[in-house]
Amino acid sequence: MRIGVHLVAIAALGGVAHAQSVDRRYVEEPTGGLSLPATPLAGEHDARAVVANPGGLALLRGPELALALELADEDVATSSGPGFGTYVGTSGGGGILPRYGIGMALEWLRPPRAELSPDPGAPFRFTLGLATALGKNAGFGFAWHHFHDTGILDGQDTFDLGLSTRFGSHLAIGATVRDLTTQPIAGTPVQRRYELEAVLRPLGTDRLDLALGGRIGETRGDVDGWARIQARLARGVYLIGQGESRQVYALQDSPMGVVEDEGRELRATVGLEISFGSLGLTAYGSGVRNDLGKNHPLGGTLLARASALGPASVLGHGDHIERVELSGAIGTRELTSLVVRLRSIARDPSAKAVVLMFDGAEGGWATMQELRDEVVAVRKAGKKVFAYMVSGTGRDYFIASAADKIYVDPAGGIRIVGMAGTTMYFKGAFDLIGVAPQFEKIAEYKSAPEQFTETKPTPIAAKMTADLYDSLWDQWLTAVADGRKLTKDEVQALVDNGPYTAGDLAKDGKLVDAVASPDKIGELIVKEIGRVYPVTSPDRERPDRWKRPGVAVIYVDGDITDGKSQSVPLIGRQLAGGETLVGAIQAARNDPRVGAIILRIDSPGGSALASELVSREVFATKGVKPIICSFSDLAASGGYFIAAGCDTIYSEPMTITGSIGIFYGKFDLGGLLAKLGVTTETYKRGKRSDVESMFRPYTDEERKVLMEKLEYMYGRFVGAVAEGRKLSKQEVDAAGRGHVYSGAAAQSIKLVDKFGGIGDALDDAKRRMGLDPETKVQLIELPNVPSSLLGTVGKLFGVHEQAGLQLTDLPIVRDFLSSVPASVLVGSDAAQARLPYDIHFE
């Protein structure tokens, strides 16, 4: 209750104009603005936060505008409040600069002057609010109010403080101190008021808000209280109700003079909000049971809102067509974003069709298969899918074959020639220059060292690789045949006659449905779907939760090495550091925001030690939080070591996995140095102190000791897989020994649980968290990707780093460098649990 006036001064002001004509006037704080019924102090804020709780400005989700018109029956009103107000606010920062909020308001106040004492006049009140974020879920701010009038408030300045904080998705608390340093007005003291409100969301969403708040006056100790409920009745429709108990002080004229009469009034407010997304309209109606026990209608408020990010629209999303571009290198994080978007499209009833635009999509075959599966899911959801390409590759076409129609530009074509890969062998070159590779391995299928020790693959390695190619190629043929309603033999014949120009394709409709320029594609699509839709994306909506449930996605991307993750820009290689990955898993396990963890693995393996340390953290997490593994293109050797302890392993059938084995060795450069006329002299203390010397070979005894060490490490690898996969060590050894499998083959020997990609793993994580698969969650991607100093500074000025030509963009350089594992380059003294080769299928 806005009180705080000295009663002697009030009595002296009893003869003010407008007050003489009544015999009962109410003592009211003259510094208040519009009453703005049901405006929250905590929880979800809009532009009104600048006057309600300035701390909420830091929690705004973007620019906000609100217009309020408030009317009241002057014969019934007991407080200031009617008038017109304009409120604006926004938030910013959050990068190098701290997050902040700023807001302004201009209110034209028209209080019931005849009912109030002292007479507040009819002032304008200007407000400026500033706030700073306290972490991600709290804000602290202040507001300055300045009055302009011809009466007692002219030139007055008042200050408020505000704090707003959210605790997860269920509880929010707001607090304000009003008139912090206000001086007496016309000789009348103005008291500070302390307000506190708690908002509870029992369902964790905006479906239901329950609020309870109170206000205490510092001078008089008067106590007011209120309760509020807001319920989402339907999409974009909210019902709001508030009840408030206010302590009032009336000045009653009597034959003895002015007498103070203390009482309490009850106010009830009912409102209905209709959201149109970025725009919204709310109407309130209020009634009062006054301090004399009489019931009266009090008035109404009309509120119009414009928001950068508003609640879901009552009209839903407009029907539209989505456009998805697939071009360039599709990395693990980019793939996650694409999968999440395609799943959102599949669930969006307003998305009537999807146009896939291809421009040389690059990635492994499992990446392509995962995208193709999502396209199939979009079609199953009842959407039409159209693929358009200028010059398509076999990877482009693999995805496009899942579309309803495929269109090709007249200037382009499709390069479908099959699948091929090459492994380079260096023994002949080493023999010429006098380099002697010294390697030991476990076991017969662990063919990684053969690149250095042989001139061609051993029969076992050759058969294993051929089986892998057969599996991948058969899946490609089957998928394309199903998509284009052809037999596998027909597809094979088409591949053998490729590549194709657009002219070739126009003669035969087996591979594409039409050859057309971009301006004709629209006509073809309209003909297929029967009407014109705009090509756009749905408007963004305000999240229905203050804080979405969190799922951590930890990427194991690249060769696994000891130490921290890093990149080698010159050769375009990523290194997944064991130290970095251990820290990421520990952080996710201890983070209360994270309800489940997904390991997304795209790695051929690497350091055996780093792999085991990361695997140990996976086992430590199991049972604490759900931890699920999703294989991308590669999850082999050390990559599989890490995955073994997960609750569930998802793999695409075209993923390359397995390779449970280990190798170690060095290169003896003694022969090369001799050819160059270089001699060495070694001083050592300890029998094996120079065992890793690159100037001599291993002795037979050293090879025996080395094998014993490898057998120990292999045993630990097998033991971890046996424990995680609930298999016997004999079963793991039979499936291991360095054998490489496709995902399709790995499921039959229980190395993977289910076929699927990151989207399926995400749905599984939601189920384990007790959520519906359609519930939106916050993806917390780890480890953080560091950016360069130049890139960070450039972004401040709108300048972005450009990806230039890398050395590995040259095919001959790429093929040569990929023949030498990156984990070996940076950790030549570490035992390797790694795929025998890098796969680059054309």
WOWOJO-V890031 format. One record per residue. N is the residue number from 1. RES is the residue in one letter. SS is DSSP state (2 for helix, 1 for strand, 0 for the rest). PHI is phi in degrees with one decimal (NA if undefined). OMEGA is omega in whole degrees, 0 to 359 (* if undefined). Layout:
n = [N N]
res = [RES RES]
ss = [SS SS]
phi = [PHI PHI]
omega = [OMEGA OMEGA]
This chain:
n = [1 2 3 4 5 6 7 8 9 10 11 12 13 14 15 16 17 18 19 20 21 22 23 24 25 26 27 28 29 30 31 32 33 34 35 36 37 38 39 40 41 42 43 44 45 46 47 48 49 50 51 52 53 54 55 56 57 58 59 60 61 62 63 64 65 66 67 68 69 70 71 72 73 74 75 76 77 78 79 80 81 82 83 84 85 86 87 88 89 90 91 92 93 94 95 96 97 98 99 100 101 102 103 104 105 106 107 108 109 110 111 112 113 114 115 116 117 118 119 120 121 122 123 124 125 126 127 128 129 130 131 132 133 134 135 136 137 138 139 140 141 142 143 144 145 146 147 148 149 150 151 152 153 154 155 156 157 158 159 160 161 162 163 164 165 166 167 168 169 170 171 172 173 174 175 176 177 178 179 180 181 182 183 184 185 186 187 188 189 190 191 192 193 194 195 196 197 198 199 200 201 202 203 204 205 206 207 208 209 210 211 212 213 214 215 216 217 218 219 220 221 222 223 224 225 226 227 228 229 230 231 232 233 234 235 236 237 238 239 240 241 242 243 244 245 246 247 248 249 250 251 252 253 254 255 256 257 258 259 260 261 262 263 264 265 266 267 268 269 270 271 272 273 274 275 276 277 278 279 280 281 282 283 284 285 286 287 288 289 290 291 292 293 294 295 296 297 298 299 300 301 302 303 304 305 306 307 308 309 310 311 312 313 314 315 316 317 318 319 320 321 322 323 324 325 326 327 328 329 330 331 332 333 334 335 336 337 338 339 340 341 342 343 344 345 346 347 348 349 350 351 352 353 354 355 356 357 358 359 360 361 362 363 364 365 366 367 368 369 370 371 372 373 374 375 376 377 378 379 380 381 382 383 384 385 386 387 388 389 390 391 392 393 394 395 396 397 398 399 400 401 402 403 404 405 406 407 408 409 410 411 412 413 414 415 416 417 418 419 420 421 422 423 424 425 426 427 428 429 430 431 432 433 434 435 436 437 438 439 440 441 442 443 444 445 446 447 448 449 450 451 452 453 454 455 456 457 458 459 460 461 462 463 464 465 466 467 468 469 470 471 472 473 474 475 476 477 478 479 480 481 482 483 484 485 486 487 488 489 490 491 492 493 494 495 496 497 498 499 500 501 502 503 504 505 506 507 508 509 510 511 512 513 514 515 516 517 518 519 520 521 522 523 524 525 526 527 528 529 530 531 532 533 534 535 536 537 538 539 540 541 542 543 544 545 546 547 548 549 550 551 552 553 554 555 556 557 558 559 560 561 562 563 564 565 566 567 568 569 570 571 572 573 574 575 576 577 578 579 580 581 582 583 584 585 586 587 588 589 590 591 592 593 594 595 596 597 598 599 600 601 602 603 604 605 606 607 608 609 610 611 612 613 614 615 616 617 618 619 620 621 622 623 624 625 626 627 628 629 630 631 632 633 634 635 636 637 638 639 640 641 642 643 644 645 646 647 648 649 650 651 652 653 654 655 656 657 658 659 660 661 662 663 664 665 666 667 668 669 670 671 672 673 674 675 676 677 678 679 680 681 682 683 684 685 686 687 688 689 690 691 692 693 694 695 696 697 698 699 700 701 702 703 704 705 706 707 708 709 710 711 712 713 714 715 716 717 718 719 720 721 722 723 724 725 726 727 728 729 730 731 732 733 734 735 736 737 738 739 740 741 742 743 744 745 746 747 748 749 750 751 752 753 754 755 756 757 758 759 760 761 762 763 764 765 766 767 768 769 770 771 772 773 774 775 776 777 778 779 780 781 782 783 784 785 786 787 788 789 790 791 792 793 794 795 796 797 798 799 800 801 802 803 804 805 806 807 808 809 810 811 812 813 814 815 816 817 818 819 820 821 822 823 824 825 826 827 828 829 830 831 832 833 834 835 836 837 838 839 840 841 842]
res = [M R I G V H L V A I A A L G G V A H A Q S V D R R Y V E E P T G G L S L P A T P L A G E H D A R A V V A N P G G L A L L R G P E L A L A L E L A D E D V A T S S G P G F G T Y V G T S G G G G I L P R Y G I G M A L E W L R P P R A E L S P D P G A P F R F T L G L A T A L G K N A G F G F A W H H F H D T G I L D G Q D T F D L G L S T R F G S H L A I G A T V R D L T T Q P I A G T P V Q R R Y E L E A V L R P L G T D R L D L A L G G R I G E T R G D V D G W A R I Q A R L A R G V Y L I G Q G E S R Q V Y A L Q D S P M G V V E D E G R E L R A T V G L E I S F G S L G L T A Y G S G V R N D L G K N H P L G G T L L A R A S A L G P A S V L G H G D H I E R V E L S G A I G T R E L T S L V V R L R S I A R D P S A K A V V L M F D G A E G G W A T M Q E L R D E V V A V R K A G K K V F A Y M V S G T G R D Y F I A S A A D K I Y V D P A G G I R I V G M A G T T M Y F K G A F D L I G V A P Q F E K I A E Y K S A P E Q F T E T K P T P I A A K M T A D L Y D S L W D Q W L T A V A D G R K L T K D E V Q A L V D N G P Y T A G D L A K D G K L V D A V A S P D K I G E L I V K E I G R V Y P V T S P D R E R P D R W K R P G V A V I Y V D G D I T D G K S Q S V P L I G R Q L A G G E T L V G A I Q A A R N D P R V G A I I L R I D S P G G S A L A S E L V S R E V F A T K G V K P I I C S F S D L A A S G G Y F I A A G C D T I Y S E P M T I T G S I G I F Y G K F D L G G L L A K L G V T T E T Y K R G K R S D V E S M F R P Y T D E E R K V L M E K L E Y M Y G R F V G A V A E G R K L S K Q E V D A A G R G H V Y S G A A A Q S I K L V D K F G G I G D A L D D A K R R M G L D P E T K V Q L I E L P N V P S S L L G T V G K L F G V H E Q A G L Q L T D L P I V R D F L S S V P A S V L V G S D A A Q A R L P Y D I H F E]
ss = [0 0 0 0 0 0 2 2 2 2 2 2 2 2 2 0 0 0 0 0 0 0 0 1 1 1 1 0 0 0 0 0 0 0 0 0 0 0 0 0 0 0 0 0 0 0 0 0 2 2 2 2 0 2 2 2 2 2 2 0 0 0 0 1 1 1 1 1 1 1 1 1 0 0 0 0 0 0 0 0 0 0 1 1 1 1 1 1 1 1 1 1 0 0 0 0 0 0 0 1 1 1 1 1 1 1 1 1 1 0 0 0 2 2 2 1 1 0 0 0 0 0 0 1 1 1 1 1 1 1 1 1 1 0 0 0 0 1 1 1 1 1 1 1 1 1 1 1 0 0 0 0 0 0 0 0 1 1 1 1 1 1 1 1 1 1 1 0 0 0 1 1 1 1 1 1 1 1 0 0 0 0 0 0 1 0 0 1 0 0 0 0 1 1 1 1 1 1 1 1 0 0 0 0 0 0 0 1 1 1 1 1 1 1 1 1 1 0 0 0 0 0 1 1 1 1 1 1 1 1 1 1 1 1 0 0 1 1 1 1 1 1 1 1 1 1 1 1 1 1 1 1 1 1 0 0 1 1 1 1 1 1 1 1 1 1 1 1 1 1 1 1 1 1 1 0 0 0 1 1 1 1 1 1 1 1 1 1 1 0 0 0 0 0 1 1 1 1 1 1 1 1 1 1 1 1 1 0 0 0 0 0 0 0 0 0 0 0 0 1 1 1 1 1 1 1 1 1 1 0 0 2 2 2 2 2 2 2 2 2 2 2 2 2 2 2 2 0 0 0 1 1 1 1 1 1 1 1 1 1 1 1 0 0 2 2 2 2 2 2 2 2 2 2 2 2 2 2 2 2 0 0 0 1 1 1 1 1 1 1 1 1 1 2 2 2 2 2 2 2 0 0 0 0 1 1 1 1 1 1 1 1 1 1 1 0 0 0 0 0 0 0 0 0 0 0 2 2 2 2 2 2 2 0 0 1 1 1 1 1 1 1 0 0 0 0 0 0 0 2 2 2 2 0 0 0 0 0 2 2 2 2 2 2 2 2 2 2 2 2 2 2 2 2 2 2 2 2 2 2 2 2 2 2 0 0 0 2 2 2 2 2 2 2 2 2 0 0 0 1 1 2 2 2 2 2 2 0 0 0 0 0 0 1 1 0 0 2 2 2 2 2 2 2 2 2 2 2 2 0 0 0 0 1 1 0 0 0 0 0 0 0 0 0 0 0 0 0 0 1 1 1 1 1 1 1 1 0 1 1 1 0 0 0 0 1 1 1 0 0 0 0 1 1 1 1 1 2 2 2 2 2 2 2 2 2 2 2 2 2 0 0 0 1 1 1 1 1 1 1 1 1 1 0 1 1 1 2 2 2 2 2 2 2 2 2 2 2 2 2 2 0 0 0 0 1 1 1 1 1 1 1 1 1 1 1 0 2 2 2 2 2 2 0 0 0 0 1 1 1 1 0 0 0 0 1 1 1 0 0 0 1 1 1 1 1 1 1 0 2 2 2 2 2 2 0 0 0 0 0 0 0 0 0 0 0 0 0 0 0 0 0 0 0 0 0 0 0 0 2 2 2 2 2 2 2 2 2 2 2 2 2 2 2 2 2 2 2 2 2 2 2 2 2 2 0 0 0 2 2 2 2 2 2 2 0 0 0 0 1 1 1 2 2 2 2 2 2 0 0 0 0 0 1 1 0 0 2 2 2 2 2 2 2 2 2 2 2 0 0 0 0 0 0 0 0 0 1 1 1 1 1 0 0 0 0 0 0 2 2 2 2 2 2 2 2 0 0 0 0 0 0 0 0 0 0 2 2 2 0 2 2 2 2 2 2 2 2 0 0 0 2 2 2 2 2 0 0 0 0 0 1 1 1 0 0 0 0 0 0 0 0]
phi = [NA -77.8 -113.0 82.5 -110.8 -79.6 -64.6 -63.5 -65.2 -62.9 -59.5 -66.3 -90.5 -63.0 -93.3 -60.0 -53.3 77.8 -90.2 -73.1 -82.6 -122.6 -106.3 -146.6 -128.7 -107.4 -75.0 -140.4 -62.4 -77.4 -94.0 -74.7 -103.7 -60.3 -72.2 45.8 -58.8 63.1 -79.9 -75.2 -90.5 -141.4 94.7 -91.0 -112.9 -130.0 -62.5 -66.2 -57.6 -60.3 -107.9 -84.5 -156.5 -61.1 -61.9 -70.8 -60.7 -70.1 -101.6 -62.7 -96.8 146.3 -60.8 -136.4 -136.0 -137.4 -121.6 -126.3 -120.7 -122.2 -120.5 -148.1 -75.4 -65.5 -81.3 -114.0 -60.3 -120.5 -151.3 -70.0 157.8 -63.7 146.6 -130.4 -137.3 -122.6 -132.0 -133.3 -162.6 -159.4 -129.0 -160.4 75.5 101.3 -101.4 -68.3 -81.9 -66.6 -69.9 -142.0 -135.9 -142.1 -152.9 -140.0 -148.7 -133.3 -119.2 -103.8 -91.9 -130.5 -72.3 -75.9 -59.9 -69.3 -99.3 -119.2 -144.0 -72.6 -69.2 -78.0 76.9 -134.1 -83.6 -97.7 -122.2 -101.1 -128.8 -124.2 -123.8 -132.9 -144.6 -124.7 -77.3 -111.8 79.0 -89.5 -127.2 -148.5 -144.9 -127.6 -150.8 -134.4 -131.2 -110.7 -111.7 -129.6 -103.8 -129.7 -167.1 -97.8 -103.8 -69.3 -91.1 -59.7 81.1 -75.4 -121.7 -131.3 -133.6 -123.7 -117.8 -146.3 -134.0 -134.2 -145.6 -120.1 -114.1 67.5 -101.8 -113.2 -138.4 -137.4 -132.8 -129.8 -143.3 -137.5 -122.5 -105.0 53.2 -60.9 -130.0 -67.7 -85.3 -54.0 -111.1 53.9 81.7 -105.0 -63.5 -115.8 -88.7 -71.4 -125.0 -113.2 -121.5 -142.5 -140.0 -118.6 -117.6 -114.3 -112.5 -63.5 -95.9 79.1 -131.6 -78.8 -62.8 -150.8 -116.7 -122.1 -125.9 -138.8 -143.7 -152.4 -138.8 -127.3 -88.8 -70.7 -80.2 -91.2 70.3 -70.0 -122.6 -116.4 -149.1 -150.2 -134.4 -138.2 -132.0 -133.3 -127.5 -84.8 -78.5 -159.5 -56.4 76.8 -124.4 -126.0 -104.3 -123.6 -138.1 -142.1 -119.5 -136.0 -109.5 -124.3 -83.1 -124.1 -124.9 -111.4 -103.7 -105.6 -71.9 -148.9 -57.5 -89.1 112.8 -89.4 -117.2 -81.1 -127.7 -94.1 -156.0 -143.0 -118.2 -117.8 -117.0 -126.2 -129.5 -126.4 -138.0 -132.9 -108.3 -116.2 -102.9 -114.1 84.6 -72.0 -119.2 -153.7 -137.5 -130.2 -123.0 -120.9 -127.8 -126.7 -133.1 -139.2 -107.6 -77.3 -69.4 -98.0 83.1 -102.8 -97.6 -144.7 -65.0 -103.1 163.0 -150.3 -135.0 -117.8 -124.3 -111.9 -130.0 -130.1 -134.8 -66.4 -138.5 -99.2 -62.3 -54.6 -78.7 -63.7 -84.1 72.6 -80.1 -69.4 -58.8 -159.7 -113.3 -95.9 -116.4 -124.2 -99.0 -123.0 -150.5 65.6 -69.9 -104.0 -78.4 -63.7 -74.0 -63.2 -63.8 -58.6 -62.4 -65.5 -64.7 -61.2 -67.8 -63.7 -69.6 -64.8 -62.9 -61.1 -90.6 -90.3 -65.9 -83.7 -82.4 -92.2 -160.6 -132.3 -109.4 -95.2 -105.2 -102.2 -151.1 70.5 -63.4 -121.0 166.7 -71.2 -68.6 -66.7 -61.1 -62.9 -65.7 -64.7 -65.3 -62.6 -59.6 -69.2 -64.0 -60.1 -65.0 -62.8 -65.6 -63.7 -79.4 94.1 -97.2 -80.0 -124.0 -121.1 -112.9 -132.8 -144.6 -92.0 -128.0 -87.7 -106.2 -61.3 -69.5 -55.6 -67.6 -57.8 -71.8 -61.9 -64.1 -84.6 -79.8 -67.1 -137.0 -121.8 -120.2 -127.2 -69.2 -59.1 -86.2 -112.8 169.3 -133.7 -97.0 -106.2 -131.8 114.5 -132.9 -147.0 -152.7 -129.1 -113.6 -92.9 -119.2 -112.1 -59.4 -59.4 -66.7 -64.9 -62.3 -66.6 -99.6 86.6 -99.3 -114.0 -64.8 -124.9 -133.7 -127.4 -149.1 -135.0 -133.4 -63.4 -86.6 -78.5 -93.0 -53.9 -67.9 -61.7 -59.4 -104.2 -105.2 -130.1 -97.4 -161.2 -67.9 -67.1 -55.1 -64.6 -67.0 -63.2 -66.8 -60.7 -67.3 -62.7 -61.8 -65.2 -61.5 -58.7 -64.2 -66.7 -67.0 -63.6 -66.7 -63.0 -60.7 -62.6 -64.8 -65.1 -60.8 -64.5 -66.9 -101.5 57.5 -123.2 -87.4 -63.6 -65.4 -64.1 -64.3 -60.1 -65.6 -63.7 -64.3 -65.3 -96.4 -78.9 -79.5 -128.0 -86.4 -61.9 -63.2 -62.5 -68.0 -66.5 -80.8 -140.6 -88.1 -73.2 -92.6 -133.7 -97.1 -163.9 -109.4 -153.7 -76.7 -55.5 -70.3 -92.9 -62.3 -57.4 -63.4 -64.4 -68.2 -59.7 -62.1 -73.7 -98.4 90.8 -163.1 -93.6 -124.4 -70.4 -94.3 -160.6 -115.2 -64.8 -61.7 -69.3 -121.2 -65.4 -57.8 -80.6 -122.5 -67.0 -143.7 -72.8 -57.0 -102.3 -124.0 -85.1 -113.1 -103.9 -93.3 -104.7 -120.5 107.3 -63.6 -87.1 -130.6 -72.2 85.8 -93.9 -64.8 -159.4 -121.8 -115.7 -58.3 -59.8 -110.9 64.4 -115.4 -101.7 -119.8 -93.4 -76.7 -59.5 -62.1 -64.9 -68.2 -59.6 -62.6 -65.8 -66.9 -62.5 -62.6 -67.8 -65.6 -94.0 -82.0 -65.4 -71.8 -91.5 -97.3 -157.8 -125.6 -117.8 -91.8 -104.4 -107.7 -137.6 -148.0 -83.0 104.3 157.0 -59.8 -65.6 -65.3 -61.1 -61.4 -69.1 -64.2 -68.9 -58.8 -61.5 -68.2 -63.1 -63.8 -68.0 -84.1 -58.6 94.2 -85.9 -141.2 -58.5 -132.5 -120.2 -111.7 -127.3 -85.4 -98.8 -71.3 -130.6 -150.8 -119.8 51.3 -59.0 -63.1 -73.7 -52.2 -65.0 -75.6 -56.3 -87.0 -70.9 -63.3 -143.3 -115.8 -102.7 -143.8 -78.3 -57.6 -95.2 -64.6 -103.6 -143.9 85.8 56.5 -76.0 -173.0 -156.7 -147.5 -157.9 172.3 -155.2 -112.3 -89.9 -96.0 -59.0 -62.9 -63.7 -63.4 -63.6 -62.7 -89.3 79.1 -99.7 -118.0 -131.2 -135.1 -112.0 -108.5 -136.4 -128.6 120.3 -58.0 -115.2 -65.2 -109.8 -62.7 -93.2 -60.9 -91.4 -110.5 -154.8 -82.0 -70.2 -82.9 -59.9 -64.5 -66.2 -63.4 -63.9 -64.4 -60.4 -64.0 -62.4 -65.4 -64.6 -63.5 -64.2 -67.5 -63.8 -62.3 -68.2 -59.7 -60.9 -63.6 -64.8 -65.5 -61.9 -67.3 -70.4 -94.8 56.0 -121.2 -80.2 -63.0 -65.9 -65.3 -67.3 -62.4 -65.8 -85.0 -95.9 60.6 88.0 -70.3 -100.6 -130.3 -79.2 -59.0 -61.3 -75.4 -67.8 -66.8 -68.4 -108.9 67.8 -83.5 -131.1 -95.3 -140.4 -82.8 158.5 -118.1 -64.0 -65.5 -69.2 -64.0 -66.5 -62.8 -63.5 -60.8 -62.4 -61.0 -68.6 -88.7 80.6 -107.9 -73.9 -57.5 -85.7 -66.4 -77.8 -124.8 -91.0 -87.7 -102.3 -88.8 -132.5 -68.9 -64.0 -90.1 -70.7 -112.2 -74.7 -60.8 -61.7 -65.2 -65.6 -66.9 -61.6 -64.4 -63.2 -110.4 77.0 -104.0 -120.6 -68.1 -103.2 -79.8 -91.4 -68.4 -97.4 -57.9 -75.3 -72.7 -83.0 -54.2 -66.4 -68.9 -59.9 -64.3 -69.6 -66.9 -71.1 -74.5 -107.8 -55.9 -62.1 -66.7 -75.6 -61.4 -95.5 -141.6 -66.9 -98.1 -111.8 -62.4 -111.1 -111.2 -145.2 -57.7 -64.4 -158.1 -95.9 -97.2 -133.9 -80.0 -93.1]
omega = [180 182 169 175 180 190 178 179 180 180 180 181 185 181 180 178 183 181 184 186 180 180 179 180 185 177 184 178 186 187 181 176 174 183 176 184 176 175 186 168 185 176 181 184 169 186 180 178 182 178 183 178 185 176 180 179 181 181 176 183 181 180 181 174 177 175 183 173 184 180 179 175 185 180 184 187 179 181 175 179 182 178 181 182 174 186 177 179 176 176 180 182 180 175 174 178 177 179 184 174 179 180 176 178 172 183 174 190 179 183 175 191 183 184 189 176 1 179 183 183 179 191 163 177 176 181 172 180 176 181 173 180 172 189 184 190 180 177 178 183 176 178 176 178 178 184 174 184 174 183 188 183 185 178 182 176 176 183 175 171 180 176 176 181 178 178 183 182 189 187 174 181 176 180 178 169 184 181 187 185 185 178 177 180 182 179 183 178 176 185 170 173 181 183 179 178 174 179 181 172 185 180 179 181 179 175 180 173 174 184 177 183 180 181 178 175 186 186 184 182 179 185 173 178 179 174 184 175 175 183 175 183 180 179 176 181 183 174 184 175 179 172 184 174 185 174 183 177 180 174 186 174 178 177 180 184 182 182 177 179 182 179 181 177 178 179 176 181 175 181 177 178 174 181 173 182 181 178 179 180 180 177 179 170 185 173 184 166 191 185 177 178 181 180 181 164 184 182 182 180 175 184 174 185 170 186 173 181 184 176 180 183 176 180 184 177 174 178 186 174 178 176 181 181 178 184 176 182 178 181 184 181 177 180 178 179 180 181 179 180 180 177 177 178 181 183 184 181 181 177 185 181 178 174 178 180 184 176 176 177 182 179 178 184 176 176 179 180 179 177 179 178 179 176 177 180 177 178 179 178 175 178 172 180 180 179 179 179 174 178 187 176 177 177 176 186 178 178 185 182 177 183 175 181 177 179 180 179 180 181 188 182 179 179 176 183 180 185 182 177 184 174 180 179 191 185 180 179 179 178 181 186 176 177 182 176 181 185 171 185 171 5 190 180 183 191 182 181 183 176 184 187 183 175 177 182 172 180 180 181 181 179 179 180 179 178 180 178 180 181 182 182 179 178 178 180 182 182 181 179 179 182 184 178 177 172 178 178 178 179 179 179 178 178 183 180 182 1 187 169 177 178 177 184 181 181 185 184 182 184 180 182 178 171 187 177 184 182 178 183 179 179 179 180 178 179 181 186 170 178 182 173 175 176 185 174 180 177 176 182 174 178 180 177 172 182 181 174 185 172 178 174 183 184 171 193 178 179 182 183 172 178 185 177 179 176 177 189 185 181 174 182 176 178 179 184 180 179 179 182 176 179 180 180 178 180 180 180 184 183 181 178 189 178 179 183 174 171 179 190 171 188 175 184 182 183 179 180 180 180 181 179 178 178 179 178 177 179 179 181 182 182 175 175 174 177 189 181 176 179 172 183 184 171 190 175 180 175 178 176 181 186 193 185 183 179 180 177 174 179 169 178 181 174 174 187 183 181 178 183 186 175 181 177 181 175 176 183 183 180 179 180 179 179 181 180 180 177 180 175 185 174 183 174 187 187 185 184 179 184 180 180 179 181 175 178 172 169 179 179 180 177 179 178 180 179 178 178 179 179 177 181 177 178 178 176 180 181 179 179 180 180 183 184 181 176 174 178 178 178 180 180 179 179 185 180 177 183 179 182 164 178 180 180 184 181 183 178 171 175 173 183 187 171 180 182 184 179 179 177 179 177 178 179 179 180 180 176 180 182 173 180 180 178 178 180 174 176 179 187 181 350 177 179 180 175 181 177 179 180 181 180 181 182 178 182 178 180 182 178 178 179 179 179 178 180 182 175 175 188 183 178 180 182 180 183 181 178 179 183 180 180 176 180 185 182 185 181 181 174 187 168 193 175 182 185 170 184 174 181 175 *]
